[in-house]
Amino acid sequence: MVSVPVSKTDDGGSIPSTPANKEITMGLKTYVKDSYNELVHKTTWPSWQELQSSAVVVLVATFIIALIVLVMDFSFSLIMRDGIYHLLR
């Protein structure tokens, strides 16, 4: 009879400790280590000045798009109220 190593769970059950489980765990550890290494050593983060200027660009673009949507909404509202609905009365 072949014995399989078993790991105990919190609720008292058991899970067979297979090579696949160990490979998944090692793969996850490698992924976390590689991700940390890339974020700390290989990533070029923007300076505070670059970050502020990018935030201003996003803010201005958002404001412009909001104004465009407001004008479109107001225009379509007028067209529907004074044009289409007026014809259907």
Residue pairs with C-beta under 8 A, 6 or more apart in sequence:
4 16
4 17
4 18
5 16
5 17
6 14
6 15
6 16
6 17
7 14
7 15
7 16
7 17
7 21
8 14
9 15
15 21
46 54
